[in-house]
């Protein structure tokens, strides 16, 4: 699974990929929409689902363009955005500075759903502990 975004929403895409890996035992990786075009896009096939985070602003058209390219490659792309037509809508009246927070919560909801669908306990991921001892 791949999560993709530009600008401040890249933090939400990264958090979502991490939570999906931790709670669902699904390999997930986050990329900037710009970085994905520089080689990693070659690994995107029909078997790789994509979550694209977008919000109104300068990066929106770039993410939309990338989504079109990924769909042309056969990928299933779901969008997380306050824009009309989003697959996983975000509240539209959130200030730009808070959009990554709202998007990260939506990502955590997706990770929870994925874990439960796989009959996994998202509060007790296999092989992880809440505390990491350092020496």
N, C-alpha and C positions, 0 to 999 in steps of 0.2 A: 504494500500500500504506500501511496505517496501523498504527502500534503505539500501544498505550494501556495506561496503568497509573495507579496512585495511590500517593502516598507515596514511600518510598525506591525502589520498583521503577520509578518514572518515569525514573530515571537509566539503568536497563537498557533500557527501551523507547527512550529517546533514542539510546543507543549502538547499539542494533540497527538503528534507522532509518538512522543515519549509515553504518553498515557496509554495509547493503543498497544504499544509494545509491552508495557508493564502489566497491564490488566487483562489483555486479551491473547497474549502469546502470538500476536500477529506481527510480522516484521513490517515496520513502518518507518519511513524516512522523510524528513522535511527538506525542501529546497526553495531557494529564491527562484521566482519565475525567470529571472535573468540567468542565473547559474544553471538552471535545468537545461536551457538551450545550448549550453557549451559542452555537450557530451553525454550527460546522464540521460537525456531524452531518448537515446538509442536503446535504453533498457525498458522503455515504456511500451508495453504490448497490450493486447486485449485482456490479459490476465492480471494487469496491474490497475486496481481502482485508484482514483485520484480524488482528493478533497481539495478544492481550490477556495482559498479565503480571499475575499475582495470587499472593498468599501468604496463609496464615492470619493473621488480624488484623482490625483495625477497617475496613480498606478493601476487604476481600474481598467483602462483600455488595454494595457499590456497583459494583465491577467486574463481578460476576456479573449484576447487574441491567442494566448497560449492555450486556453481551454479549447478553442476551436481546432488548433493544431493537434492537440492530444486526442480529441474526438475523431479527427480525420485518421489518426493512427489506430483507431479502434478502442481506445481506452474509455472506460466508464468514468465520467467526470461529474461529480456532485459539487455544487457551489454553496458556499456559506457566506451570506452577504445580506445587508439590509435592502439591497436592490430588489425591485419587483421581479418575480420569476425565479428567485433563488430556490434551490432545492431544500435548503435548511436555513430559513430566514432568521435574520437578526433583527432586533428592534430598530426601527428607522430613525428614531429621535435621539440616538446616543451621540454625544459629542465625539469628534474625531479622536481626541486624546484617550477616550475610554473604549473605543471600538476593540482594541486588542484584548481587553479584559472580558468583554461580553463574548467575543469570538472564542476565547480560551474556555469559557464556561460551556459554550456550545460543543466544543471539542471534547471536553470532559464528559458531557452527556453522551456523545457518540461512543467514546471509549467504554463507558458504563454499559450501554446497550450491546456493544460488541462482546464484552465479557459475559454478560448474562446470556446472550444468544449461544455462546460456546460453553455454557454451564460452568463458568469459572467464577470464583469469588473475587471481585475486584478489590476487596479490602485485604486479601491475603494472597497476593501474586506469588506464584511458584518461584522459589529461589531468591526472593527479595525479603529484606527485613526493613523495619522502620528506622533502625539505627545502624549506622556503619561506624564501627570502631576504627580509630586511627591511632597509630603509635608513633 
